[in-house]
Amino acid sequence: MRAVAGLKEQATKSIKETASNLTSGSHRARRLSGSLDASSHELQRAGAAASEIKSKRAEESLRTVMYLSCWGPN
């Protein structure tokens, strides 16, 4: 039961971190992409890819927690 609670806490933390990263400076920088040069676009793509990886990890953690909550040991 502690493991499930730990996974829930970890998933919640990951989701909150992802949400804060999306609303941080990188998100505002994407809005200004029209005025950036080509090298900045490459950096943005790398940042977006990293953000996507983080969100996929958070989603997978949440999926694991939900599975264990429904089908894990009682």
C-alpha positions in Angstrom: 0.0 0.0 0.0 2.9 2.3 0.7 4.3 1.6 -2.7 1.1 2.8 -4.3 1.0 5.9 -2.2 4.6 6.6 -3.2 3.9 6.1 -6.9 0.8 8.4 -6.6 3.0 11.1 -4.9 5.7 10.7 -7.6 3.2 10.9 -10.4 1.6 14.0 -8.9 5.0 15.7 -8.5 6.0 14.8 -12.1 2.7 16.3 -13.4 3.1 19.5 -11.4 6.7 19.9 -12.6 5.7 19.3 -16.2 2.9 21.9 -15.9 5.2 24.4 -14.3 7.8 23.8 -17.1 5.2 24.4 -19.8 4.2 27.7 -18.3 7.7 28.9 -17.7 10.0 30.9 -19.9 10.3 28.3 -22.6 6.6 28.6 -23.3 6.8 32.4 -23.6 9.9 32.0 -25.8 7.8 29.8 -28.3 5.4 32.7 -28.7 8.2 34.9 -29.8 9.6 32.4 -32.3 8.7 34.5 -35.3 11.5 36.9 -34.4 14.1 34.3 -33.6 16.9 33.1 -35.9 17.4 29.5 -37.1 19.7 28.4 -34.3 17.2 29.5 -31.7 14.6 27.4 -33.5 16.8 24.4 -33.1 17.2 25.1 -29.4 13.4 25.4 -29.0 12.9 22.1 -30.8 15.3 20.5 -28.3 13.5 22.1 -25.4 10.1 21.0 -26.8 11.4 17.5 -27.2 12.7 17.4 -23.6 9.4 18.8 -22.4 7.5 16.1 -24.4 9.7 13.4 -22.9 9.0 14.7 -19.4 5.2 14.8 -20.0 5.3 11.2 -21.4 7.1 10.0 -18.3 4.6 11.8 -16.0 1.7 10.3 -18.0 3.3 6.8 -17.8 3.8 7.2 -14.0 0.1 8.2 -13.7 -0.9 5.3 -15.8 1.1 3.0 -13.5 -0.5 4.5 -10.4 -4.0 4.1 -11.8 -3.3 0.5 -12.8 -2.0 -0.4 -9.3 -4.9 1.5 -7.7 -7.4 -0.7 -9.6 -5.6 -4.0 -9.9 -2.8 -4.0 -7.3 -2.7 -5.8 -4.0 -5.5 -4.9 -1.6 
